[in-house]
Amino acid sequence: MAGKKVVSLVEMALGEGGFVVGFAGGHGVARRLEAMGVRVGRPIIKKSQGFLRGPLTIQIGGTQIGLGHGMAHKVLVEVER
């Protein structure tokens, strides 16, 4: 049975999409992510991930952004699973 689940960007599969629901960090983390266009309610797709704990690439709208593993781990996304 499929349902909605909240996971971090790191836990998403390649090509999987969802909606940003929040950030697991303080105001500084949220401000930095929002400045890059990662905002609550926006659709997001995980495009690629580096080896082991390397950076990953996401797509928000028509823009692709690279995030480090630590920052990506703080982005919470609601996915359909």
C-alpha positions as CSV (number, residue, x, y, z in Angstrom):
1,M,0.0,0.0,0.0
2,A,1.5,3.3,-1.1
3,G,1.4,6.3,1.2
4,K,3.1,9.6,1.8
5,K,6.4,9.5,3.8
6,V,8.8,12.3,4.9
7,V,12.5,11.6,4.2
8,S,15.6,13.6,3.8
9,L,17.1,14.3,0.3
10,V,19.8,11.8,1.0
11,E,17.3,9.0,1.5
12,M,15.5,9.7,-1.8
13,A,16.1,7.5,-4.8
14,L,17.6,9.0,-8.0
15,G,14.8,10.5,-10.1
16,E,12.4,10.5,-7.2
17,G,10.4,13.6,-6.7
18,G,8.4,15.1,-3.8
19,F,7.6,18.4,-2.1
20,V,9.8,20.2,0.5
21,V,8.0,20.1,3.9
22,G,10.7,21.6,6.2
23,F,14.3,21.7,7.3
24,A,16.0,19.8,10.1
25,G,18.2,22.7,11.3
26,G,18.2,26.2,12.6
27,H,17.3,29.5,11.1
28,G,20.7,29.8,9.4
29,V,20.2,26.5,7.5
30,A,16.7,27.5,6.4
31,R,17.8,31.0,5.3
32,R,20.7,29.6,3.2
33,L,18.5,26.9,1.5
34,E,15.7,29.4,0.8
35,A,18.3,31.8,-0.8
36,M,19.1,29.0,-3.2
37,G,15.4,28.5,-4.0
38,V,14.8,25.4,-1.8
39,R,11.5,26.5,-0.1
40,V,8.7,24.7,1.7
41,G,6.0,23.6,-0.6
42,R,8.1,23.6,-3.8
43,P,8.4,20.4,-5.9
44,I,11.9,18.9,-5.9
45,I,13.6,16.0,-7.8
46,K,16.8,14.3,-6.9
47,K,18.9,14.1,-10.1
48,S,22.2,12.6,-9.1
49,Q,24.3,11.7,-6.0
50,G,28.1,11.5,-5.6
51,F,30.0,8.5,-4.3
52,L,29.4,7.7,-0.6
53,R,28.9,11.0,1.2
54,G,29.5,13.2,-1.8
55,P,27.4,16.1,-3.1
56,L,24.1,15.6,-4.8
57,T,22.2,17.5,-7.5
58,I,18.5,18.5,-7.2
59,Q,16.1,20.1,-9.6
60,I,13.7,22.8,-8.4
61,G,11.6,24.2,-11.2
62,G,14.0,24.7,-14.1
63,T,17.1,25.1,-11.9
64,Q,19.6,22.4,-10.9
65,I,21.4,23.0,-7.6
66,G,24.3,21.1,-6.1
67,L,24.2,20.4,-2.3
68,G,26.7,18.9,0.1
69,H,25.7,15.7,1.9
70,G,25.3,17.5,5.3
71,M,23.0,20.2,3.8
72,A,21.0,17.7,1.8
73,H,20.4,15.6,4.9
74,K,18.6,18.6,6.5
75,V,16.1,19.0,3.7
76,L,12.9,17.1,4.5
77,V,10.8,16.0,1.5
78,E,7.3,14.3,1.4
79,V,7.4,11.5,-1.2
80,E,4.8,9.0,-2.4
81,R,5.9,5.5,-1.5
